[in-house]
Amino acid sequence: MPAENYYQGIKHIVTISTDESLICEECKTSLTKNDLSGIVNHYIEQHKYKILHIGQQTDKTGDGEIFHLTVAVIGK
């Protein structure tokens, strides 16, 4: 039996970062900054999203200071 394509049927993705608060695209609930697990769990439990990727992102401040963020990409 062939393996099921985990990404099959994904039509919409959301990228979540530890440095920003956001409003849920589905129900407009305000989601708290720095609560990556809470935000991801909200989308999974309330709206049936799947985790597509969790990783690290490197960025720079306006004055050139480097910092790291955790990002999650989810979709359904």
HELIX and SHEET records of a PDB file:
HELIX    1   1 LEU A   36  HIS A   47  1                                  12    
SHEET    1   A 3 ILE A  13  SER A  17  0                                        
SHEET    2   A 3 ILE A  66  GLY A  75 -1                                        
SHEET    3   A 3 LYS A  50  LYS A  60 -1                                        
SHEET    1   B 2 LEU A  22  ILE A  23  0                                        
SHEET    2   B 2 SER A  30  LEU A  31 -1                                        
END                                                                             
